[in-house]
Amino acid sequence: MTKIIGQANPNMPWQDKPEGYTEAVWRYSNNPIIQRNATPISNSVFNSAVVPFEDGYAGVFRCDSKSISMDIFAGRSKNGIDWEIDSTPIVFEGDPEVTVREYRYDPRVCKIDDRYYITWCNGAHGPTIGVAWTKDFKTFHQLENAFLPYNRNGVLFPRKINGMYMMLSRPSDTGHTPFGDVFCSQSPDLTFWGKHRWVMETVPGDDSAWQSKKIGPGAVPIETDEGWLMIYHGVINTCNGFVYRMGVALLDLDEPWKVKARSRNYILAPQELYECVGDVPNVTFPCAALTDAETGRIAIYYGCADTVTGLAFTTVDELMRVMREFPL
């Protein structure tokens, strides 16, 4: 059995796999857990990230407003399912040349030592990766943007590797790209990023066509005794537009730009009404995962049709099984 390296989290959200269900990932029976009107001004709440915090959970949420401005908001929960989300966006402290807002969306949250780091797609004359930290989810300190435009899906690793901070990302452009590979970058101080290493690419042809258009890192990588589990999204361009599905890969512990395993099959795809119908149809977009090291349980938070937030469950052994049975 594969072991998760991390903390016990016995009270995290969980439902057992339904009897007779054969897939590796299964949905929470009361999805979506966050509706589109969760705040007084929200048109949609999706593509958001959560972490254990104090005696419950905290998170940073993408809430597009009724004027369809994109921004990120703090939220808190006792059980990881029922959320109270602030009605005003996060206000960042820092250099005013950096904190100036164009747009903010698709946050991730990663705890390293005693700080909670937030990364998000940050408008700065084009999309790049914003970086900030907090200790209390009340005061947020913004650092320098990680990269030049254009880049999306910046996801930090939850500890230093060989003395360096590391981040996965997907270089991009202003629109939906004809390319979409994942890269890994290193930093000694979370300010200067370099040693960019290619991780993996889209899959041409029909060997794994669900990830043929672009891919991007999703949840913070999960450390196991066999490598880093990366839950990611993959996109296909169909005659009816883009479809976003979830996949899984295993990265080397010490050199995480090296892929040890990757599933040919997706692990979750738009099938339920709330995933297929919304502001952007046919999207399942992972941004966070809670884990319990003692049981190997994993709870995945994902955006549904760019409108609401869903929750799904799996285990580390289920994901390892998918990569063994359906290798790419």
C-alpha positions in Angstrom: 0.0 0.0 0.0 1.2 3.5 -0.8 1.5 5.8 2.2 0.7 9.5 2.3 3.4 11.6 4.0 1.6 14.2 6.1 -0.7 14.8 9.0 -3.7 12.9 10.2 -7.0 14.5 9.4 -9.6 12.1 10.7 -12.5 14.6 10.6 -12.1 15.7 7.0 -15.1 15.4 4.8 -15.7 11.8 3.7 -18.2 9.4 2.2 -17.4 5.7 1.6 -17.3 4.5 -2.0 -20.9 3.5 -3.1 -21.5 -0.2 -3.2 -21.0 -1.6 -6.7 -19.3 1.6 -7.9 -16.1 0.8 -9.8 -14.5 4.1 -10.6 -11.5 5.5 -8.7 -13.2 8.8 -7.8 -16.8 9.2 -6.5 -18.8 12.4 -5.9 -20.2 13.7 -2.6 -23.9 12.8 -2.5 -25.0 16.3 -1.7 -23.1 18.2 -4.4 -22.6 21.0 -5.1 -21.4 22.0 -1.7 -21.2 25.7 -2.6 -23.9 27.3 -4.7 -23.4 30.1 -7.2 -25.1 32.7 -4.9 -23.1 31.9 -1.8 -22.4 35.6 -1.2 -24.7 38.6 -1.8 -22.8 39.7 -4.9 -21.7 36.4 -6.4 -22.7 35.2 -9.8 -20.6 32.0 -9.3 -18.3 30.4 -6.8 -15.9 27.8 -8.2 -12.2 26.8 -8.8 -11.4 27.4 -5.1 -8.9 26.0 -2.6 -9.2 24.9 1.0 -6.8 23.7 3.8 -7.1 22.6 7.4 -7.0 25.6 9.7 -7.3 25.8 13.5 -10.3 23.7 14.6 -11.8 23.5 11.1 -10.9 24.7 7.6 -10.1 27.9 5.7 -10.0 28.7 2.0 -9.7 31.2 -0.8 -12.6 31.2 -3.2 -13.0 32.5 -6.7 -16.3 34.5 -6.7 -17.2 36.1 -10.0 -19.6 39.0 -9.2 -22.9 39.9 -10.8 -20.9 42.3 -12.9 -18.7 39.3 -13.8 -15.6 40.8 -12.3 -13.2 38.1 -11.1 -11.7 38.2 -7.6 -10.8 36.0 -4.7 -12.4 35.9 -1.2 -11.5 34.3 2.1 -13.8 31.7 3.7 -14.1 29.5 6.7 -15.8 26.2 7.7 -16.1 23.9 10.7 -16.6 20.8 8.6 -15.2 21.5 5.1 -18.6 21.4 3.6 -20.7 24.3 5.0 -18.8 27.5 4.2 -19.0 31.1 5.2 -17.4 33.2 2.5 -16.5 36.9 3.0 -18.6 39.3 1.1 -15.7 41.5 0.2 -12.5 40.5 -1.7 -9.2 39.9 -0.1 -7.2 43.2 0.3 -3.4 42.5 -0.1 -0.7 44.4 1.7 2.6 44.9 -0.1 4.3 47.0 -2.8 1.6 49.0 -4.6 3.2 48.3 -7.9 2.4 44.6 -7.3 -0.8 44.8 -5.4 -2.6 46.8 -8.1 -5.6 44.7 -9.2 -6.6 43.9 -12.8 -8.3 40.5 -12.1 -7.7 37.5 -9.8 -9.0 34.0 -10.2 -8.4 30.2 -9.7 -6.5 30.3 -6.3 -4.6 27.6 -4.7 -3.6 27.4 -1.0 -0.5 25.7 0.3 0.8 25.5 3.9 4.6 25.7 4.2 5.9 25.8 7.8 3.7 28.3 9.6 2.4 30.2 6.6 -0.4 29.6 4.2 0.7 30.6 0.7 -1.9 31.6 -1.9 -1.2 31.5 -5.6 -3.6 32.6 -8.3 -3.9 33.8 -11.8 -3.1 37.5 -11.4 -3.8 40.1 -14.0 -0.5 42.1 -14.5 -0.5 43.3 -18.2 -1.6 39.7 -19.0 -2.1 36.6 -16.8 0.7 35.6 -14.5 1.0 33.9 -11.1 0.3 36.0 -8.0 1.9 34.9 -4.7 0.9 35.9 -1.2 0.9 34.6 2.4 -1.2 34.7 5.5 -1.2 33.3 8.9 -4.8 34.0 9.9 -6.8 34.4 6.7 -7.5 37.9 7.7 -4.3 39.8 6.7 -2.7 38.9 3.4 0.9 39.9 2.3 1.5 39.9 -1.4 4.9 39.0 -2.8 6.3 39.6 -6.3 4.5 37.9 -9.2 6.3 34.6 -9.9 6.6 35.0 -13.6 6.3 37.3 -16.5 3.0 37.1 -18.4 1.7 34.7 -19.6 1.2 31.9 -17.2 -1.6 30.2 -15.3 -2.2 27.4 -12.8 0.7 28.1 -10.4 0.8 25.4 -7.7 3.4 25.3 -4.9 4.8 22.1 -3.5 4.1 21.9 0.3 7.7 21.8 1.4 11.1 22.8 0.0 12.8 20.2 -2.2 16.6 20.1 -2.0 16.5 23.5 -0.2 14.3 25.1 -2.9 10.7 26.2 -3.1 9.1 24.6 -6.2 6.1 25.5 -8.3 4.2 23.8 -11.1 2.7 26.1 -13.7 1.5 26.2 -17.3 2.9 28.9 -19.5 0.1 30.4 -21.5 -1.0 33.4 -23.5 -4.0 35.8 -23.3 -6.5 33.2 -24.6 -7.0 29.5 -24.9 -3.7 28.3 -26.1 -2.7 26.0 -28.9 -0.1 24.7 -26.4 -0.5 23.7 -22.8 2.4 21.8 -21.1 3.3 21.8 -17.4 6.6 23.1 -16.1 8.4 23.1 -12.7 10.3 26.2 -11.5 12.5 26.7 -8.5 13.2 29.6 -6.1 15.4 30.1 -3.1 13.1 32.8 -1.6 9.7 32.8 -3.4 10.8 36.0 -5.3 13.3 34.9 -7.9 12.2 31.9 -10.0 14.4 29.9 -12.4 15.7 26.5 -13.3 12.5 25.9 -15.3 12.1 22.3 -16.1 9.5 20.7 -18.5 7.3 18.2 -16.7 4.8 16.8 -19.2 2.8 17.6 -22.3 -0.6 17.2 -23.9 -1.3 13.9 -25.6 -1.7 14.1 -29.4 -3.9 11.7 -31.3 -6.4 9.5 -29.6 -4.2 7.6 -27.1 -5.6 9.9 -24.4 -7.6 12.5 -26.3 -9.3 14.0 -23.2 -6.0 15.8 -22.5 -5.0 16.6 -26.1 -5.6 20.4 -26.1 -3.9 21.6 -22.8 -3.2 20.4 -19.3 -2.6 22.2 -16.0 -1.7 21.4 -12.4 -4.7 21.3 -10.0 -4.4 20.6 -6.3 -1.2 21.0 -4.3 0.8 17.9 -4.9 0.3 15.1 -2.3 3.5 13.6 -0.9 3.6 9.9 -0.8 6.4 7.3 -0.1 6.4 6.6 -3.9 6.4 10.2 -5.2 4.3 13.3 -5.5 0.7 12.7 -6.6 -0.4 15.4 -9.0 -4.1 15.7 -9.7 -4.5 17.9 -12.8 -6.9 19.0 -15.4 -6.9 18.1 -19.1 -8.8 19.6 -21.9 -10.1 18.4 -25.3 -11.4 20.7 -28.0 -14.6 19.2 -29.4 -17.1 20.3 -32.0 -19.1 21.7 -29.1 -16.2 23.5 -27.3 -13.8 22.6 -24.6 -14.3 19.8 -22.1 -12.3 19.8 -18.8 -11.6 16.5 -17.1 -9.3 15.4 -14.2 -6.3 13.1 -14.4 -3.5 11.9 -12.1 0.3 11.6 -12.4 3.1 10.6 -10.1 6.2 12.8 -9.9 9.6 12.0 -8.5 10.1 13.1 -4.9 13.5 14.7 -5.4 13.2 15.8 -9.1 9.5 16.5 -9.5 9.9 17.4 -13.1 10.4 13.7 -13.8 7.1 11.8 -14.3 7.1 8.3 -12.9 3.6 7.3 -13.9 0.5 8.9 -15.5 -3.0 7.6 -16.2 -4.2 7.3 -19.7 -7.8 7.4 -18.5 -9.4 10.4 -16.8 -10.4 10.0 -13.1 -13.4 12.4 -13.2 -15.3 14.0 -16.0 -18.4 16.2 -16.5 -21.4 13.9 -16.1 -23.7 15.4 -13.5 -26.1 18.3 -14.5 -24.2 20.8 -12.3 -20.9 19.9 -14.1 -22.4 19.9 -17.6 -24.6 23.0 -17.4 -23.5 26.4 -16.2 -21.7 29.6 -17.3 -19.1 27.4 -19.0 -20.5 23.9 -19.7 -18.6 20.6 -19.3 -16.0 21.5 -16.7 -14.6 19.6 -13.7 -11.6 21.7 -12.5 -9.6 20.5 -9.4 -8.0 23.2 -7.2 -7.5 21.5 -3.8 -7.3 18.2 -2.0 -7.5 17.4 1.7 -5.7 14.2 2.9 -5.7 11.9 5.9 -2.3 10.3 6.2 -3.5 7.5 8.5 -6.2 6.2 6.1 -5.0 7.4 2.7 -8.2 9.2 2.1 -8.3 12.2 -0.3 -11.1 14.7 -0.7 -11.0 16.8 -3.9 -12.5 20.2 -4.3 -13.3 21.1 -7.8 -15.1 23.8 -9.9 -18.2 22.6 -11.8 -19.1 24.3 -15.1 -17.4 27.5 -13.9 -20.5 28.1 -11.7 -20.5 26.0 -8.4 -18.1 24.0 -6.3 -18.2 20.2 -6.0 -16.5 17.7 -3.7 -15.3 14.2 -4.6 -13.5 11.4 -2.8 -10.8 8.9 -3.5 -7.8 7.2 -1.8 -4.1 7.2 -2.6 -4.4 3.5 -3.5 -7.3 4.1 -5.9 -5.2 6.7 -7.8 -2.2 4.4 -7.9 -4.3 1.6 -9.2 -5.6 3.8 -12.1 -2.1 4.6 -13.1 -1.0 0.9 -13.0 -4.1 -0.4 -14.8 -4.3 2.4 -17.5 -0.7 3.7 -17.9 0.2 6.3 -20.5 
